[in-house]
Amino acid sequence: MKNTKILLNGFLFILSLIICTCDDFSEIFETSEYRILSGKTLEILNIDNPRYVFSENKDVAVIQIENGDIVITSTGKGRTNVYIGDIVGLSNQARIMFYVEGTGKIVIEEITVFNGKAVNPNIKYAVTVNGIVGNEITQTRVDLQMNGTHFIVTLDMDVTSWFTNLPAGLSAQIFEIFAFDPSNGPNEVYINISGTPLSASSEEIKITVPGANSGRTWEVYFNTRADARFNITK
């Protein structure tokens, strides 16, 4: 009987250890946030105007931009990387590596800044789209180039929507696709602008490639250049 009691007490002791150990791993979770104020983003991340945020582990973090502030809210326990880019198609970007503890506390492990080496989206050559309102223009070629990613496009694809300030009446269509390294996909597309403009414009050409066509999950904003513009007069 005495031995049985000793064995029972021993069993209860071991059971209590197991329960305590389980309690140690039980997650009492409270969300918290890490915020980089808009006035500090250039100083901390080398990004003047944050545009893109992306987390590789959405079970751990939700990221958003609020009035220029970058807000990371913990939603689970674990490690993740957050990628943040500026308004010029991620030509500047930063990676924030962090760990979320069981209490929801975010521990920043490292911030790595990349300067102009992620994506460099450019209108390749100087070009002027000339014309007169109400008259059909001479078809004009615009070449686009991206490094660090690739286009997802097809020949004869209508890309009018890429030109965010294209005068009404004009349209844009891909007529050639080029890949410097075919294994990585095409990094250049050649586009024809044609049609009859219905409004005047002297603006620089502005281009945004949607995420579905950029080889990324986000839009890519192309660098403007003073010698790539519209010259549509009345």
Backbone as numpy.savetxt, mean C-alpha at the origin, in Angstrom:
# Nx Ny Nz CAx CAy CAz Cx Cy Cz
-4.83 -47.52 53.47 -5.66 -46.32 53.47 -4.79 -45.06 53.47
-3.74 -45.11 54.27 -2.82 -43.97 54.36 -2.15 -43.72 53.02
-1.73 -44.81 52.37 -1.08 -44.68 51.05 -2.03 -44.10 50.02
-3.31 -44.55 50.13 -4.32 -44.03 49.19 -4.51 -42.53 49.37
-4.51 -42.09 50.65 -4.67 -40.68 50.94 -3.49 -39.87 50.40
-2.29 -40.44 50.57 -1.08 -39.76 50.05 -1.15 -39.64 48.54
-1.57 -40.73 47.88 -1.68 -40.72 46.44 -2.73 -39.71 45.98
-3.86 -39.65 46.73 -4.92 -38.71 46.38 -4.45 -37.28 46.52
-3.75 -37.01 47.63 -3.22 -35.65 47.83 -2.22 -35.29 46.73
-1.38 -36.28 46.37 -0.41 -36.04 45.31 -1.09 -35.74 43.99
-2.17 -36.50 43.73 -2.92 -36.28 42.48 -3.53 -34.89 42.45
-4.13 -34.49 43.61 -4.75 -33.18 43.69 -3.72 -32.06 43.52
-2.52 -32.27 44.07 -1.45 -31.28 43.94 -1.04 -31.11 42.49
-0.85 -32.26 41.81 -0.47 -32.21 40.39 -1.56 -31.54 39.57
-2.83 -31.89 39.89 -3.96 -31.29 39.19 -3.98 -29.78 39.37
-3.68 -29.34 40.61 -3.67 -27.89 40.86 -2.58 -27.20 40.07
-1.41 -27.88 39.91 -0.32 -27.32 39.10 -0.74 -27.18 37.65
-1.44 -28.21 37.15 -1.89 -28.16 35.76 -2.85 -27.01 35.56
-3.79 -26.85 36.53 -4.76 -25.77 36.43 -4.07 -24.42 36.46
-3.09 -24.26 37.36 -2.35 -23.00 37.45 -1.60 -22.72 36.17
-0.99 -23.78 35.62 -0.23 -23.62 34.37 -1.15 -23.18 33.25
-2.37 -23.79 33.20 -3.33 -23.40 32.17 -3.74 -21.94 32.35
-3.92 -21.54 33.61 -4.29 -20.15 33.88 -3.23 -19.19 33.37
-1.95 -19.63 33.49 -0.85 -18.79 33.03 -0.96 -18.51 31.53
-1.51 -19.49 30.78 -1.61 -19.34 29.34 -2.95 -18.78 28.89
-3.88 -18.66 29.85 -5.17 -18.09 29.47 -4.97 -16.61 29.20
-5.61 -16.12 28.14 -5.39 -14.75 27.71 -6.47 -13.83 28.26
-6.06 -12.92 29.11 -6.96 -11.88 29.57 -6.65 -10.68 28.71
-7.39 -10.52 27.61 -6.96 -9.60 26.56 -7.70 -8.27 26.62
-6.93 -7.21 26.52 -7.48 -5.86 26.41 -6.81 -5.20 25.22
-7.60 -4.64 24.31 -7.00 -3.99 23.15 -6.29 -2.71 23.57
-5.30 -2.35 22.79 -4.60 -1.09 23.01 -4.16 -0.58 21.65
-3.60 0.60 21.61 -3.21 1.16 20.32 -1.85 1.81 20.38
-1.22 1.84 19.21 0.03 2.55 19.01 -0.25 3.59 17.94
0.07 4.84 18.23 -0.28 5.93 17.32 0.95 6.78 16.99
1.13 7.02 15.69 2.16 7.97 15.25 1.43 9.20 14.74
1.62 10.32 15.39 0.92 11.54 15.03 1.36 12.04 13.67
0.45 12.69 12.95 0.73 13.15 11.59 1.96 14.05 11.54
2.16 14.85 12.57 3.31 15.75 12.59 4.64 15.04 12.81
4.57 13.76 13.18 5.79 13.00 13.49 6.14 11.96 12.42
5.24 11.76 11.45 5.47 10.68 10.50 6.71 10.90 9.64
6.97 12.16 9.26 8.16 12.44 8.46 9.41 12.21 9.30
9.36 12.64 10.55 10.51 12.50 11.46 10.80 11.04 11.79
9.75 10.26 12.03 9.93 8.87 12.47 10.07 7.90 11.30
9.23 8.10 10.25 9.14 7.12 9.17 9.69 7.61 7.84
10.08 8.89 7.78 10.52 9.50 6.54 9.39 9.53 5.50
8.16 9.63 5.99 6.99 9.67 5.11 6.21 10.95 5.40
6.13 11.81 4.41 5.49 13.10 4.60 3.98 12.98 4.64
3.42 12.16 3.75 1.97 12.04 3.65 1.58 10.57 3.56
1.41 9.89 4.69 1.09 8.46 4.67 -0.19 8.17 3.89
-0.11 7.15 3.05 -1.26 6.81 2.23 -1.65 5.34 2.38
-0.66 4.48 2.45 -0.92 3.05 2.46 -0.55 2.44 3.80
-1.37 1.55 4.31 -1.01 0.76 5.48 -1.42 -0.68 5.22
-0.57 -1.61 5.59 -0.85 -3.01 5.33 -0.22 -3.85 6.42
-1.02 -4.77 7.00 -0.52 -5.69 8.02 -0.49 -7.09 7.45
0.61 -7.80 7.69 0.70 -9.17 7.20 -0.06 -10.15 8.10
-0.56 -9.68 9.24 -1.27 -10.54 10.17 -2.46 -9.77 10.75
-3.59 -9.84 10.08 -4.75 -9.07 10.49 -5.41 -9.63 11.75
-4.99 -10.82 12.16 -5.51 -11.37 13.42 -4.86 -10.71 14.63
-3.80 -9.97 14.39 -3.06 -9.32 15.48 -3.29 -7.81 15.50
-3.47 -7.21 14.33 -3.53 -5.75 14.30 -4.49 -5.24 13.24
-5.14 -4.12 13.57 -5.92 -3.35 12.61 -5.23 -2.01 12.45
-4.97 -1.60 11.23 -4.24 -0.36 10.98 -5.11 0.58 10.17
-5.10 1.84 10.53 -5.84 2.83 9.76 -5.16 4.19 9.88
-5.56 5.09 8.99 -5.07 6.47 9.04 -6.23 7.36 9.45
-6.04 8.12 10.51 -7.06 9.03 11.02 -6.52 10.45 11.00
-6.99 11.25 10.06 -6.54 12.64 9.94 -5.02 12.75 9.88
-4.40 11.81 9.19 -2.95 11.83 9.06 -2.21 11.05 10.12
-2.88 10.73 11.23 -2.27 9.88 12.25 -2.32 8.42 11.79
-1.26 7.68 12.08 -1.26 6.24 11.82 -1.60 5.54 13.13
-2.68 4.75 13.10 -3.18 4.11 14.32 -3.13 2.59 14.14
-2.40 1.92 15.03 -2.34 0.47 15.05 -3.07 0.01 16.31
-4.15 -0.75 16.14 -4.92 -1.25 17.27 -4.71 -2.76 17.39
-4.30 -3.21 18.57 -4.08 -4.64 18.78 -5.42 -5.35 18.88
-5.54 -6.48 18.19 -6.77 -7.28 18.24 -6.50 -8.72 18.67
-5.25 -9.08 18.78 -4.89 -10.44 19.17 -3.46 -10.48 19.64
-3.04 -11.61 20.13 -1.69 -11.76 20.65 -0.78 -12.32 19.57
0.44 -11.77 19.47 1.41 -12.32 18.53 2.24 -11.25 17.86
3.05 -11.69 16.88 3.94 -10.80 16.15 3.38 -10.49 14.77
3.69 -9.32 14.28 3.32 -8.97 12.92 4.18 -7.82 12.43
4.18 -7.64 11.11 4.82 -6.50 10.48 3.74 -5.61 9.88
3.94 -4.31 10.00 3.05 -3.36 9.36 3.88 -2.57 8.36
3.36 -2.44 7.14 4.04 -1.69 6.10 3.25 -0.41 5.83
3.97 0.69 5.74 3.35 2.00 5.55 4.06 2.70 4.40
3.28 3.31 3.50 3.88 3.99 2.36 3.34 5.38 2.16
4.07 6.18 1.38 3.65 7.55 1.16 2.76 7.65 -0.07
2.47 8.89 -0.44 1.47 9.11 -1.49 2.01 8.83 -2.89
3.30 8.63 -3.03 3.87 8.37 -4.35 4.13 6.88 -4.50
3.06 6.09 -4.47 3.14 4.68 -4.79 4.16 3.89 -4.01
4.33 4.20 -2.74 5.29 3.49 -1.90 6.73 3.71 -2.32
7.03 4.85 -2.94 8.43 5.13 -3.25 9.21 5.37 -1.96
8.52 5.78 -0.93 9.08 5.75 0.43 8.17 4.86 1.25
8.78 4.01 2.07 7.95 3.18 2.93 8.72 2.81 4.19
7.98 2.33 5.16 8.58 1.89 6.42 7.91 0.59 6.85
8.66 -0.20 7.61 8.12 -1.42 8.20 8.22 -1.31 9.71
7.10 -1.51 10.39 7.08 -1.52 11.85 6.90 -2.97 12.30
7.89 -3.50 13.00 7.80 -4.86 13.56 7.38 -4.73 15.01
6.32 -5.44 15.40 5.90 -5.33 16.79 5.31 -6.64 17.30
5.24 -6.70 18.60 4.69 -7.88 19.28 3.59 -7.41 20.22
2.46 -8.11 20.19 1.35 -7.79 21.09 1.33 -8.82 22.21
1.46 -8.34 23.44 1.45 -9.23 24.59 0.02 -9.67 24.92
-0.09 -10.64 25.82 -1.40 -11.18 26.18 -2.34 -10.16 26.77
-1.80 -9.08 27.32 -2.64 -8.01 27.88 -3.09 -7.03 26.83
-2.59 -7.18 25.60 -2.92 -6.25 24.54 -1.89 -5.16 24.36
-0.87 -5.13 25.20 0.16 -4.13 25.08 1.00 -4.37 23.83
1.23 -3.29 23.05 2.03 -3.38 21.83 3.48 -3.03 22.15
4.37 -3.93 21.83 5.79 -3.71 22.04 6.46 -3.52 20.68
6.97 -2.33 20.43 7.65 -2.06 19.15 9.05 -2.67 19.21
9.35 -3.49 18.22 10.66 -4.15 18.19 11.64 -3.44 17.27
11.12 -2.94 16.15 12.04 -2.29 15.20 11.23 -1.52 14.16
11.73 -0.36 13.77 11.17 0.39 12.65 12.25 0.51 11.58
11.97 0.01 10.39 12.93 0.06 9.29 12.38 0.98 8.21
13.17 1.93 7.76 12.75 2.90 6.76 13.43 2.58 5.44
12.65 2.57 4.37 13.17 2.36 3.02 12.97 3.65 2.23
14.03 4.17 1.67 13.96 5.45 0.98 14.00 5.28 -0.53
12.85 5.39 -1.16 12.79 5.40 -2.61 13.21 4.12 -3.29
13.09 2.97 -2.63 13.58 1.74 -3.24 12.50 0.66 -3.37
11.29 0.95 -2.96 10.25 -0.07 -3.01 9.59 -0.08 -4.39
8.94 0.99 -4.72 8.33 1.13 -6.03 8.66 2.53 -6.53
9.07 2.63 -7.78 9.38 3.92 -8.35 8.56 4.10 -9.62
7.31 4.56 -9.49 6.41 4.63 -10.64 6.56 5.95 -11.39
6.92 5.87 -12.66 7.22 7.07 -13.42 6.57 7.07 -14.79
6.21 8.27 -15.23 5.95 8.50 -16.65 7.33 8.57 -17.29
7.62 7.66 -18.20 9.00 7.42 -18.61 9.61 8.59 -19.38
8.84 9.21 -20.25 9.39 10.26 -21.11 8.55 11.52 -21.02
9.15 12.63 -21.40 8.40 13.87 -21.55 7.35 13.68 -22.64
6.17 14.21 -22.39 5.09 14.07 -23.37 4.07 15.19 -23.17
3.56 15.72 -24.28 2.50 16.73 -24.20 1.33 16.26 -25.04
0.17 16.20 -24.41 -1.06 15.84 -25.11 -1.67 17.14 -25.61
-1.46 17.45 -26.90 -1.92 18.71 -27.48 -3.31 18.55 -28.09
-4.05 19.62 -28.10 -5.35 19.57 -28.75 -6.16 20.83 -28.55
-7.28 20.89 -29.24 -8.22 22.00 -29.14 -9.58 21.43 -28.79
-10.25 22.07 -27.86 -11.58 21.61 -27.43 -12.50 21.47 -28.65
-13.15 20.33 -28.75 -14.09 20.08 -29.85 -13.46 19.50 -31.10
-12.13 19.34 -31.09 -11.43 18.76 -32.24 -10.70 17.49 -31.83
-10.73 16.49 -32.69 -10.03 15.24 -32.39 -8.53 15.48 -32.33
-7.88 14.94 -31.30 -6.44 15.14 -31.13 -5.65 14.13 -31.97
-4.40 14.43 -32.20 -3.48 13.45 -32.76 -3.17 12.43 -31.67
-3.33 11.15 -31.98 -3.07 10.10 -30.99 -1.69 10.30 -30.37
-1.64 10.26 -29.02 -0.40 10.57 -28.31 -0.02 9.41 -27.39
1.25 9.08 -27.40 1.75 7.94 -26.63 2.27 8.38 -25.27
1.89 7.63 -24.23 2.39 7.84 -22.87 2.95 6.51 -22.36
4.23 6.50 -21.96 4.88 5.29 -21.46 4.97 5.33 -19.94
4.56 4.23 -19.30 4.62 4.13 -17.84 5.59 3.03 -17.44
6.33 3.27 -16.37 7.32 2.31 -15.88 7.21 2.18 -14.37
7.26 0.93 -13.87 7.30 0.68 -12.43 8.44 -0.27 -12.12
9.21 0.05 -11.08 10.24 -0.85 -10.59 9.84 -1.35 -9.21
10.15 -2.60 -8.92 9.82 -3.15 -7.61 8.47 -3.82 -7.57
7.73 -3.75 -8.66 6.47 -4.47 -8.79 6.20 -4.64 -10.27
5.00 -5.03 -10.68 4.73 -5.24 -12.10 3.27 -4.94 -12.40
3.01 -4.66 -13.67 1.65 -4.43 -14.12 0.92 -5.76 -14.32
-0.37 -5.75 -14.03 -1.24 -6.88 -14.37 -2.25 -6.34 -15.37
-1.95 -6.51 -16.64 -2.73 -5.88 -17.70 -2.78 -6.79 -18.92
-3.59 -6.37 -19.90 -3.67 -7.08 -21.18 -3.60 -6.06 -22.32
-3.22 -6.53 -23.49 -3.19 -5.66 -24.66 -4.59 -5.13 -24.96
-4.65 -3.89 -25.45 -5.90 -3.22 -25.82 -6.79 -2.92 -24.62
-6.25 -3.05 -23.42 -7.03 -2.78 -22.21 -7.32 -1.28 -22.09
-8.56 -0.94 -21.77 -8.94 0.45 -21.55 -8.47 0.89 -20.17
-7.61 1.89 -20.13 -7.07 2.37 -18.85 -7.38 3.86 -18.65
-8.47 4.29 -19.24 -8.87 5.70 -19.11 -8.95 6.12 -17.65
-9.46 5.22 -16.81 -9.65 5.55 -15.39 -8.34 5.76 -14.66
-7.22 5.28 -15.21 -5.92 5.50 -14.57 -5.54 6.98 -14.57
-5.98 7.70 -15.60 -5.63 9.11 -15.76 -6.67 9.94 -15.01
-6.32 10.32 -13.80 -7.33 10.90 -12.90 -7.75 12.31 -13.30
-6.98 12.98 -14.16 -7.36 14.33 -14.60 -7.44 14.40 -16.13
-7.76 13.27 -16.77 -7.90 13.24 -18.23 -9.11 14.07 -18.63
-8.94 15.03 -19.55 -10.08 15.84 -19.99 -11.19 14.97 -20.56
-12.41 15.32 -20.25 -13.57 14.57 -20.76 -13.49 14.49 -22.28
-13.87 13.34 -22.82 -13.84 13.12 -24.27 -12.62 12.36 -24.74
-11.58 12.30 -23.89 -10.38 11.55 -24.24 -10.41 10.17 -23.58
-9.71 9.23 -24.17 -9.62 7.88 -23.62 -8.20 7.37 -23.73
-7.89 6.32 -22.97 -6.54 5.76 -22.92 -6.62 4.25 -23.08
-5.71 3.70 -23.91 -5.73 2.27 -24.18 -4.31 1.74 -24.31
-4.04 0.59 -23.69 -2.71 -0.03 -23.79 -2.53 -0.64 -25.17
-1.39 -0.32 -25.82 -1.12 -0.93 -27.12 0.14 -1.80 -27.12
0.93 -1.72 -26.02 2.11 -2.57 -25.93 2.49 -2.77 -24.47
3.00 -3.98 -24.17 3.42 -4.33 -22.81 4.85 -4.84 -22.89
5.70 -4.37 -21.96 7.12 -4.75 -22.01 7.58 -5.23 -20.63
8.37 -6.30 -20.64 8.94 -6.83 -19.39 10.46 -6.90 -19.53
11.17 -6.11 -18.73 12.63 -6.17 -18.73 13.10 -7.55 -18.27
12.39 -8.09 -17.26 12.65 -9.45 -16.77 11.32 -10.20 -16.79
11.03 -10.97 -17.85 9.73 -11.63 -17.99 9.32 -12.48 -16.80
10.28 -13.02 -16.06 9.94 -13.86 -14.92 9.27 -13.06 -13.80
9.48 -11.75 -13.79 8.88 -10.89 -12.76 7.64 -10.15 -13.25
7.23 -10.40 -14.47 6.06 -9.71 -15.01 6.44 -8.39 -15.66
5.52 -7.81 -16.43 5.81 -6.56 -17.16 5.99 -5.36 -16.24
7.02 -4.58 -16.50 7.24 -3.38 -15.69 7.03 -2.09 -16.49
6.66 -2.23 -17.77 6.36 -1.06 -18.59 5.11 -1.31 -19.43
4.30 -0.27 -19.58 3.17 -0.33 -20.51 3.17 0.93 -21.35
2.77 0.78 -22.60 2.72 1.90 -23.54 1.26 2.15 -23.90
0.85 3.39 -23.74 -0.57 3.76 -23.80 -0.80 4.81 -24.86
-1.90 4.70 -25.60 -2.32 5.72 -26.55 -3.46 6.54 -25.98
-3.31 7.86 -26.05 -4.38 8.79 -25.68 -5.02 9.28 -26.98
-6.34 9.20 -27.05 -7.03 9.63 -28.27 -8.40 10.18 -27.91
-9.08 10.74 -28.92 -10.43 11.25 -28.71 -10.57 12.72 -28.99
-11.72 13.25 -28.63 -12.03 14.66 -28.84 -12.27 15.32 -27.49
-11.38 16.19 -27.05 -11.53 16.80 -25.71 -12.72 17.75 -25.64
-13.40 17.70 -24.51 -14.55 18.57 -24.30 -14.24 19.70 -23.33
-13.04 19.69 -22.77 -12.65 20.75 -21.85 -11.16 21.03 -21.99
-10.77 22.25 -21.65 -9.37 22.65 -21.75 -8.59 22.18 -20.52
-7.28 22.02 -20.70 -6.43 21.63 -19.57 -4.98 21.94 -19.88
-4.28 22.43 -18.85 -2.83 22.62 -18.95 -2.14 21.94 -17.77
-2.82 20.98 -17.14 -2.30 20.32 -15.95 -1.25 19.27 -16.29
-0.42 18.97 -15.28 0.46 17.83 -15.39 -0.38 16.55 -15.38
0.07 15.53 -16.12 -0.67 14.28 -16.19 -0.59 13.57 -14.84
-1.75 13.15 -14.33 -1.81 12.46 -13.04 -2.34 11.05 -13.26
-1.61 10.08 -12.73 -1.94 8.67 -12.98 -1.97 7.90 -11.67
-3.01 7.10 -11.50 -3.11 6.17 -10.37 -3.46 4.80 -10.92
-2.60 3.82 -10.66 -2.86 2.45 -11.11 -3.55 1.69 -9.97
-4.72 1.11 -10.21 -5.44 0.39 -9.15 -4.65 -0.81 -8.65
-4.93 -1.22 -7.42 -4.25 -2.37 -6.84 -4.38 -3.62 -7.69
-5.52 -3.79 -8.35 -5.74 -4.99 -9.17 -4.79 -5.05 -10.36
-4.20 -3.89 -10.73 -3.32 -3.84 -11.89 -1.87 -3.53 -11.54
-1.57 -3.42 -10.25 -0.25 -2.95 -9.84 0.64 -4.04 -9.25
0.15 -5.26 -9.17 0.94 -6.32 -8.55 1.01 -6.18 -7.05
0.19 -5.29 -6.50 0.14 -5.04 -5.06 -1.31 -5.17 -4.61
-1.56 -4.90 -3.35 -2.94 -4.88 -2.88 -3.43 -3.44 -2.72
-2.65 -2.48 -3.18 -3.01 -1.08 -3.02 -2.75 -0.33 -4.32
-3.33 0.85 -4.40 -3.12 1.70 -5.57 -1.69 2.22 -5.61
-1.19 2.47 -6.81 0.13 3.07 -6.97 -0.04 4.43 -7.64
0.43 5.45 -6.96 0.36 6.82 -7.45 1.66 7.14 -8.20
1.53 7.58 -9.44 2.71 7.86 -10.25 3.25 9.26 -9.98
4.58 9.35 -10.04 5.21 10.65 -9.94 4.79 11.52 -11.12
4.41 12.75 -10.83 4.14 13.69 -11.92 5.45 14.32 -12.36
5.46 14.89 -13.54 6.64 15.60 -14.03 6.18 16.81 -14.83
6.95 17.89 -14.72 6.55 19.15 -15.33 6.46 19.07 -16.84
7.22 18.13 -17.44 7.23 18.02 -18.90 6.35 16.88 -19.42
5.43 16.41 -18.58 4.42 15.44 -19.01 3.07 16.04 -18.66
2.38 16.62 -19.63 1.21 17.42 -19.30 0.23 17.49 -20.48
-0.92 18.08 -20.17 -1.91 18.35 -21.19 -1.74 19.79 -21.70
-2.03 19.97 -22.98 -2.05 21.32 -23.56 -3.29 21.39 -24.46
-4.44 21.36 -23.81 -5.72 21.40 -24.51 -6.28 22.81 -24.37
-6.43 23.49 -25.49 -6.89 24.88 -25.48 -8.29 25.00 -26.08
-8.92 26.13 -25.83 -10.27 26.36 -26.36 -10.19 26.94 -27.77
